[in-house]
Amino acid sequence: MIHSGDIRSAADQAANWLTGPALVRDGLPVGPRGVKMFLKHWNGAIRGEYRLSQGKWDSFCPIWHTGQAVKALVMAAKSLRRPELLETAKFCAGFLLENQYCDGEDAGMLPAFEDFADKVNTSAILEALDGLFLLSEATGSERYSSAAVAALEWVARKTWDADAGEFFDIYDPVGREIVQGGVYAQKRPLLDDAVFLRGWQVTGRGDFLKIALRTADRLLETESPKGNWKKYHPCVEESNDMHPRQVYWWGNPMLALFEETGNGKYLECFLRSADYCGKALRRDGGVFRRTYCDDFNTESFGHAASASACYAKILLEAERIRPGSGYGAKAQLALDFCRKMQLTDVSDERVKGAILEKVLAPDGSDRLPYHIRDLGSIFFLQAACQCCLV
Protein backbone atom coordinates (compact mmCIF):
# COMPACT_ATOMS: atom_id res chain seq x y z
CA MET A 1 0.00 0.00 0.00
CA ILE A 2 1.52 3.33 -1.02
CA HIS A 3 1.47 5.97 1.74
CA SER A 4 0.62 8.87 -0.52
CA GLY A 5 0.56 11.54 2.20
CA ASP A 6 4.24 11.16 3.03
CA ILE A 7 5.12 10.80 -0.64
CA ARG A 8 3.18 13.95 -1.55
CA SER A 9 5.05 16.05 1.01
CA ALA A 10 8.40 14.77 -0.18
CA ALA A 11 7.41 15.35 -3.81
CA ASP A 12 6.48 18.97 -3.05
CA GLN A 13 9.89 19.54 -1.48
CA ALA A 14 11.70 17.88 -4.39
CA ALA A 15 9.80 20.10 -6.82
CA ASN A 16 10.76 23.14 -4.78
CA TRP A 17 14.42 22.18 -4.97
CA LEU A 18 14.28 21.67 -8.75
CA THR A 19 12.56 25.01 -9.31
CA GLY A 20 14.71 26.80 -6.73
CA PRO A 21 18.40 26.15 -6.03
CA ALA A 22 18.82 23.67 -8.90
CA LEU A 23 17.44 25.94 -11.62
CA VAL A 24 19.71 28.22 -13.66
CA ARG A 25 18.27 31.71 -13.94
CA ASP A 26 21.44 33.81 -14.21
CA GLY A 27 22.44 32.52 -17.65
CA LEU A 28 25.87 31.33 -16.47
CA PRO A 29 27.41 27.94 -17.31
CA VAL A 30 27.41 25.50 -14.41
CA GLY A 31 30.79 24.42 -13.08
CA PRO A 32 34.10 23.57 -14.75
CA ARG A 33 32.51 21.04 -17.09
CA GLY A 34 29.76 23.41 -18.07
CA VAL A 35 32.13 26.14 -19.27
CA LYS A 36 33.68 23.65 -21.71
CA MET A 37 30.38 22.71 -23.34
CA PHE A 38 29.34 24.32 -26.62
CA LEU A 39 26.06 25.61 -25.23
CA LYS A 40 24.93 29.10 -26.18
CA HIS A 41 22.07 29.31 -23.68
CA TRP A 42 21.93 28.26 -20.00
CA ASN A 43 18.75 29.75 -18.52
CA GLY A 44 16.33 26.95 -17.68
CA ALA A 45 19.01 24.30 -17.25
CA ILE A 46 19.07 22.14 -14.13
CA ARG A 47 22.29 22.13 -12.16
CA GLY A 48 23.43 18.53 -12.11
CA GLU A 49 26.04 17.86 -9.43
CA TYR A 50 26.71 19.26 -5.97
CA ARG A 51 29.26 17.90 -3.51
CA LEU A 52 28.58 19.18 -0.01
CA SER A 53 32.21 18.95 1.09
CA GLN A 54 33.14 21.47 -1.62
CA GLY A 55 30.01 23.60 -1.78
CA LYS A 56 30.32 23.78 -5.58
CA TRP A 57 28.09 22.90 -8.53
CA ASP A 58 29.07 21.11 -11.69
CA SER A 59 27.36 19.78 -14.83
CA PHE A 60 26.91 16.33 -16.28
CA CYS A 61 24.82 16.32 -19.44
CA PRO A 62 22.42 19.19 -18.69
CA ILE A 63 20.44 18.49 -21.89
CA TRP A 64 18.97 15.13 -20.94
CA HIS A 65 18.83 15.89 -17.23
CA THR A 66 16.82 19.03 -17.94
CA GLY A 67 14.61 17.13 -20.39
CA GLN A 68 13.76 14.67 -17.62
CA ALA A 69 13.12 17.58 -15.27
CA VAL A 70 10.61 18.95 -17.79
CA LYS A 71 8.88 15.57 -17.69
CA ALA A 72 8.85 15.56 -13.88
CA LEU A 73 7.49 19.11 -13.65
CA VAL A 74 4.71 18.48 -16.16
CA MET A 75 3.65 15.42 -14.19
CA ALA A 76 3.90 17.32 -10.89
CA ALA A 77 1.86 20.28 -12.13
CA LYS A 78 -1.09 17.92 -12.48
CA SER A 79 -0.48 15.42 -9.68
CA LEU A 80 0.43 17.98 -7.02
CA ARG A 81 -2.14 20.49 -8.30
CA ARG A 82 0.58 23.09 -8.75
CA PRO A 83 -0.04 24.75 -12.13
CA GLU A 84 2.90 27.10 -11.66
CA LEU A 85 5.18 24.12 -12.21
CA LEU A 86 3.99 24.00 -15.82
CA GLU A 87 5.38 27.49 -16.32
CA THR A 88 8.73 26.35 -14.97
CA ALA A 89 8.59 23.31 -17.26
CA LYS A 90 8.21 25.69 -20.22
CA PHE A 91 11.15 27.75 -18.94
CA CYS A 92 13.29 24.58 -18.76
CA ALA A 93 12.13 23.46 -22.20
CA GLY A 94 13.40 26.80 -23.47
CA PHE A 95 16.91 25.68 -22.51
CA LEU A 96 16.56 22.72 -24.86
CA LEU A 97 14.96 24.60 -27.73
CA GLU A 98 17.36 27.54 -27.61
CA ASN A 99 20.32 25.16 -27.90
CA GLN A 100 18.84 22.93 -30.61
CA TYR A 101 20.51 23.23 -34.02
CA CYS A 102 18.04 24.84 -36.41
CA ASP A 103 19.69 24.65 -39.82
CA GLY A 104 22.47 23.06 -41.80
CA GLU A 105 23.57 19.45 -41.87
CA ASP A 106 22.85 18.97 -38.16
CA ALA A 107 19.43 20.63 -38.03
CA GLY A 108 17.42 19.08 -35.20
CA MET A 109 20.42 17.95 -33.14
CA LEU A 110 20.42 18.65 -29.43
CA PRO A 111 23.96 19.27 -28.11
CA ALA A 112 23.74 16.58 -25.44
CA PHE A 113 27.30 16.55 -24.14
CA GLU A 114 27.80 13.86 -21.52
CA ASP A 115 30.89 11.65 -21.37
CA PHE A 116 32.86 14.28 -23.28
CA ALA A 117 32.29 18.01 -22.98
CA ASP A 118 32.61 18.49 -26.75
CA LYS A 119 30.93 15.37 -28.17
CA VAL A 120 27.26 14.42 -28.29
CA ASN A 121 25.78 11.23 -26.83
CA THR A 122 22.92 9.73 -28.84
CA SER A 123 21.27 8.27 -25.74
CA ALA A 124 21.37 11.68 -24.07
CA ILE A 125 19.41 13.21 -26.95
CA LEU A 126 16.72 10.53 -26.76
CA GLU A 127 16.43 10.85 -22.99
CA ALA A 128 15.68 14.57 -23.33
CA LEU A 129 12.59 14.18 -25.51
CA ASP A 130 9.69 12.62 -23.61
CA GLY A 131 9.27 15.73 -21.49
CA LEU A 132 8.82 17.79 -24.64
CA PHE A 133 6.08 15.45 -25.86
CA LEU A 134 4.35 15.66 -22.46
CA LEU A 135 4.67 19.43 -22.40
CA SER A 136 2.99 19.70 -25.80
CA GLU A 137 0.09 17.62 -24.53
CA ALA A 138 -0.22 19.70 -21.37
CA THR A 139 -0.06 23.10 -23.10
CA GLY A 140 -1.61 22.34 -26.49
CA SER A 141 1.47 23.85 -28.16
CA GLU A 142 3.07 21.87 -30.99
CA ARG A 143 6.28 23.84 -30.54
CA TYR A 144 7.69 21.32 -28.10
CA SER A 145 6.65 18.13 -29.89
CA SER A 146 7.98 19.57 -33.16
CA ALA A 147 11.37 20.09 -31.53
CA ALA A 148 11.31 16.49 -30.26
CA VAL A 149 10.40 15.16 -33.71
CA ALA A 150 13.23 17.18 -35.27
CA ALA A 151 15.65 15.62 -32.79
CA LEU A 152 14.35 12.14 -33.64
CA GLU A 153 14.84 12.88 -37.33
CA TRP A 154 18.45 13.86 -36.68
CA VAL A 155 19.12 10.73 -34.61
CA ALA A 156 17.57 8.50 -37.29
CA ARG A 157 19.48 10.23 -40.07
CA LYS A 158 22.87 10.40 -38.40
CA THR A 159 23.23 7.54 -35.92
CA TRP A 160 20.80 4.70 -36.74
CA ASP A 161 22.18 1.43 -38.14
CA ALA A 162 19.08 -0.41 -39.35
CA ASP A 163 20.93 -3.64 -40.14
CA ALA A 164 22.32 -3.91 -36.62
CA GLY A 165 19.23 -2.51 -34.90
CA GLU A 166 21.52 -0.21 -32.94
CA PHE A 167 22.60 3.42 -32.74
CA PHE A 168 26.10 4.82 -32.90
CA ASP A 169 26.89 6.37 -29.54
CA ILE A 170 29.15 9.38 -30.02
CA TYR A 171 28.98 12.25 -32.52
CA ASP A 172 31.49 15.04 -33.04
CA PRO A 173 29.57 18.22 -33.98
CA VAL A 174 32.75 20.01 -35.04
CA GLY A 175 33.97 17.31 -37.42
CA ARG A 176 30.35 16.37 -38.19
CA GLU A 177 31.12 12.68 -37.93
CA ILE A 178 30.44 9.60 -35.84
CA VAL A 179 33.28 8.85 -33.43
CA GLN A 180 34.35 5.21 -33.60
CA GLY A 181 36.71 3.23 -31.40
CA GLY A 182 36.88 2.88 -27.63
CA VAL A 183 34.32 1.78 -25.08
CA TYR A 184 32.22 4.94 -25.46
CA ALA A 185 32.16 4.78 -29.24
CA GLN A 186 30.20 1.62 -29.90
CA LYS A 187 26.65 0.93 -31.00
CA ARG A 188 23.74 0.16 -28.68
CA PRO A 189 20.01 -0.59 -29.09
CA LEU A 190 18.63 2.53 -27.40
CA LEU A 191 14.96 2.20 -26.45
CA ASP A 192 15.09 5.04 -23.93
CA ASP A 193 11.61 6.32 -22.99
CA ALA A 194 10.22 4.65 -26.15
CA VAL A 195 10.56 8.04 -27.83
CA PHE A 196 10.56 6.67 -31.39
CA LEU A 197 7.26 4.97 -30.60
CA ARG A 198 6.07 8.28 -29.18
CA GLY A 199 7.23 10.05 -32.32
CA TRP A 200 5.23 7.61 -34.45
CA GLN A 201 2.13 8.18 -32.31
CA VAL A 202 2.44 11.94 -32.82
CA THR A 203 3.37 11.97 -36.52
CA GLY A 204 2.18 8.65 -37.95
CA ARG A 205 5.61 8.18 -39.52
CA GLY A 206 6.19 4.50 -40.22
CA ASP A 207 9.98 4.85 -40.13
CA PHE A 208 9.81 5.87 -36.49
CA LEU A 209 7.73 2.81 -35.62
CA LYS A 210 10.12 0.53 -37.50
CA ILE A 211 13.06 1.91 -35.52
CA ALA A 212 11.23 1.39 -32.21
CA LEU A 213 10.31 -2.22 -33.03
CA ARG A 214 13.70 -3.13 -34.51
CA THR A 215 15.44 -1.69 -31.44
CA ALA A 216 13.22 -3.66 -29.07
CA ASP A 217 13.76 -6.87 -31.03
CA ARG A 218 17.52 -6.34 -30.93
CA LEU A 219 17.29 -6.01 -27.17
CA LEU A 220 15.37 -9.27 -26.99
CA GLU A 221 18.12 -10.92 -29.04
CA THR A 222 20.86 -9.76 -26.68
CA GLU A 223 19.07 -9.92 -23.30
CA SER A 224 21.32 -11.24 -20.55
CA PRO A 225 20.82 -11.52 -17.63
CA LYS A 226 17.03 -11.86 -17.63
CA GLY A 227 15.48 -8.41 -17.92
CA ASN A 228 18.78 -6.59 -18.46
CA TRP A 229 21.72 -6.24 -20.86
CA LYS A 230 25.27 -6.62 -19.57
CA LYS A 231 26.60 -6.74 -23.14
CA TYR A 232 26.46 -2.95 -23.50
CA HIS A 233 28.39 -0.21 -21.74
CA PRO A 234 28.30 1.35 -19.22
CA CYS A 235 27.84 -2.20 -17.92
CA VAL A 236 30.99 -4.33 -17.73
CA GLU A 237 30.18 -7.75 -19.14
CA GLU A 238 33.38 -9.44 -17.94
CA SER A 239 32.71 -8.64 -14.28
CA ASN A 240 28.88 -8.64 -14.40
CA ASP A 241 28.91 -5.02 -13.21
CA MET A 242 25.57 -3.45 -14.14
CA HIS A 243 24.76 0.21 -14.63
CA PRO A 244 21.92 0.91 -12.18
CA ARG A 245 19.48 2.68 -14.52
CA GLN A 246 19.99 0.69 -17.72
CA VAL A 247 17.16 -1.72 -16.86
CA TYR A 248 14.87 1.32 -16.61
CA TRP A 249 15.87 2.81 -19.97
CA TRP A 250 15.42 -0.42 -21.91
CA GLY A 251 13.14 -2.63 -19.84
CA ASN A 252 10.47 -0.11 -18.90
CA PRO A 253 9.67 0.97 -22.53
CA MET A 254 8.87 -2.64 -23.41
CA LEU A 255 5.52 -2.13 -21.70
CA ALA A 256 4.63 0.76 -24.02
CA LEU A 257 5.46 -1.42 -27.02
CA PHE A 258 3.25 -4.19 -25.69
CA GLU A 259 0.37 -1.80 -25.07
CA GLU A 260 0.70 -0.44 -28.61
CA THR A 261 1.21 -3.73 -30.47
CA GLY A 262 -0.35 -6.38 -28.21
CA ASN A 263 2.73 -8.55 -28.73
CA GLY A 264 3.28 -10.55 -25.55
CA LYS A 265 7.03 -10.86 -26.01
CA TYR A 266 7.42 -7.23 -25.00
CA LEU A 267 5.24 -7.68 -21.91
CA GLU A 268 7.24 -10.71 -20.84
CA CYS A 269 10.49 -8.77 -21.18
CA PHE A 270 9.05 -5.87 -19.18
CA LEU A 271 8.07 -8.23 -16.35
CA ARG A 272 11.53 -9.82 -16.38
CA SER A 273 12.95 -6.31 -15.97
CA ALA A 274 10.59 -5.67 -13.06
CA ASP A 275 11.77 -8.92 -11.47
CA TYR A 276 15.38 -7.81 -11.96
CA CYS A 277 14.62 -4.55 -10.16
CA GLY A 278 13.09 -6.42 -7.25
CA LYS A 279 16.24 -8.51 -6.89
CA ALA A 280 18.58 -5.53 -7.15
CA LEU A 281 16.80 -3.55 -4.42
CA ARG A 282 18.47 -3.78 -1.02
CA ARG A 283 16.30 -4.64 1.96
CA ASP A 284 15.78 -0.95 2.70
CA GLY A 285 14.93 -0.08 -0.92
CA GLY A 286 18.34 1.25 -1.89
CA VAL A 287 20.28 0.45 -5.06
CA PHE A 288 24.04 0.58 -5.44
CA ARG A 289 25.88 1.96 -8.45
CA ARG A 290 27.95 -1.19 -8.59
CA THR A 291 25.61 -4.15 -8.45
CA TYR A 292 26.87 -7.43 -9.85
CA CYS A 293 24.21 -9.47 -11.62
CA ASP A 294 25.77 -12.88 -11.03
CA ASP A 295 24.85 -12.76 -7.34
CA PHE A 296 23.36 -9.26 -6.85
CA ASN A 297 26.14 -8.40 -4.44
CA THR A 298 27.29 -4.80 -4.23
CA GLU A 299 30.15 -2.60 -3.14
CA SER A 300 29.85 -0.78 0.17
CA PHE A 301 29.58 2.84 -1.01
CA GLY A 302 28.11 4.73 -3.92
CA HIS A 303 24.40 3.98 -3.80
CA ALA A 304 22.19 5.54 -6.49
CA ALA A 305 18.93 6.96 -5.18
CA SER A 306 17.96 7.81 -8.76
CA ALA A 307 17.98 4.09 -9.51
CA SER A 308 15.68 3.38 -6.56
CA ALA A 309 13.27 5.92 -8.02
CA CYS A 310 13.51 4.41 -11.50
CA TYR A 311 12.91 0.93 -10.09
CA ALA A 312 9.88 2.27 -8.24
CA LYS A 313 8.51 3.50 -11.58
CA ILE A 314 8.93 0.07 -13.19
CA LEU A 315 7.50 -1.74 -10.17
CA LEU A 316 4.48 0.57 -9.99
CA GLU A 317 3.71 -0.21 -13.63
CA ALA A 318 4.17 -3.92 -12.99
CA GLU A 319 1.72 -3.72 -10.08
CA ARG A 320 -0.74 -1.86 -12.31
CA ILE A 321 -0.87 -4.68 -14.83
CA ARG A 322 -0.37 -7.48 -12.28
CA PRO A 323 -2.31 -6.25 -9.23
CA GLY A 324 -1.63 -8.11 -6.02
CA SER A 325 1.60 -9.58 -7.38
CA GLY A 326 3.88 -8.03 -4.77
CA TYR A 327 5.45 -5.50 -7.12
CA GLY A 328 3.66 -2.69 -5.28
CA ALA A 329 5.33 -3.56 -1.98
CA LYS A 330 8.72 -3.38 -3.66
CA ALA A 331 7.80 -0.02 -5.17
CA GLN A 332 6.82 1.24 -1.71
CA LEU A 333 10.19 0.14 -0.37
CA ALA A 334 12.05 2.05 -3.09
CA LEU A 335 9.93 5.18 -2.65
CA ASP A 336 10.42 5.10 1.11
CA PHE A 337 14.17 4.85 0.62
CA CYS A 338 14.18 7.94 -1.57
CA ARG A 339 12.03 9.82 0.91
CA LYS A 340 14.46 8.97 3.71
CA MET A 341 17.31 10.27 1.57
CA GLN A 342 15.71 13.70 1.25
CA LEU A 343 17.61 16.54 2.92
CA THR A 344 15.18 18.76 4.84
CA ASP A 345 16.99 19.98 7.98
CA VAL A 346 20.00 21.62 6.39
CA SER A 347 22.73 24.17 7.04
CA ASP A 348 23.28 24.59 3.28
CA GLU A 349 20.09 25.95 1.68
CA ARG A 350 21.30 24.87 -1.75
CA VAL A 351 20.37 21.27 -0.96
CA LYS A 352 17.10 21.75 0.91
CA GLY A 353 14.55 19.32 -0.49
CA ALA A 354 17.02 17.47 -2.69
CA ILE A 355 17.23 13.68 -2.71
CA LEU A 356 20.74 12.58 -1.72
CA GLU A 357 22.07 10.52 -4.62
CA LYS A 358 24.98 8.79 -2.92
CA VAL A 359 27.38 8.57 -0.03
CA LEU A 360 30.98 8.61 -1.23
CA ALA A 361 33.69 6.30 0.06
CA PRO A 362 35.98 7.86 2.70
CA ASP A 363 38.89 9.86 1.28
CA GLY A 364 40.95 10.04 4.46
CA SER A 365 39.43 13.31 5.57
CA ASP A 366 36.47 14.16 7.79
CA ARG A 367 34.67 16.08 5.04
CA LEU A 368 30.98 15.29 4.56
CA PRO A 369 30.80 12.45 1.98
CA TYR A 370 27.43 13.47 0.46
CA HIS A 371 26.97 13.88 -3.28
CA ILE A 372 23.86 15.38 -4.84
CA ARG A 373 22.78 14.57 -8.37
CA ASP A 374 19.71 16.22 -9.83
CA LEU A 375 18.57 12.82 -11.11
CA GLY A 376 17.69 11.61 -7.62
CA SER A 377 15.14 14.39 -7.21
CA ILE A 378 13.98 14.29 -10.84
CA PHE A 379 13.21 10.58 -10.95
CA PHE A 380 11.77 10.58 -7.43
CA LEU A 381 9.35 13.32 -8.47
CA GLN A 382 8.34 11.31 -11.53
CA ALA A 383 7.83 8.18 -9.45
CA ALA A 384 5.88 10.06 -6.78
CA CYS A 385 3.54 11.49 -9.41
CA GLN A 386 3.12 8.06 -10.93
CA CYS A 387 2.08 6.82 -7.50
CA CYS A 388 -1.57 7.90 -7.96
CA LEU A 389 -1.24 11.28 -6.25
CA VAL A 390 -4.73 12.70 -6.64
Secondary structure by P-SEA (a helix, b strand, c coil): ccaaaaaaaaaaaaaaaaacccccccccccccccccccccccccccccbbbccccbbbbcaaaaaaaaaaaaaaaaaaccccaaaaaaaaaaaaaaaaacccccccccccccccccccbbbaaaaaaacaaaaaaaaacccaaaaaaaaaaaaaaaaccccccccccccccccccccccccccccccccccccaaaaaaaaacccaaaaaaaaaaaaaaaacccccccccccccccccccccccccccccccaaaaaaaacccaaaaaaaaaaaaaaaaaccccccccccccccccccccccccaaaaaaaaaaaaaaaaaccccaaaaaaaaaaaaaaaaccccccccccccccccccccccccccccbbbbaaaaaaaaaaaaacccc
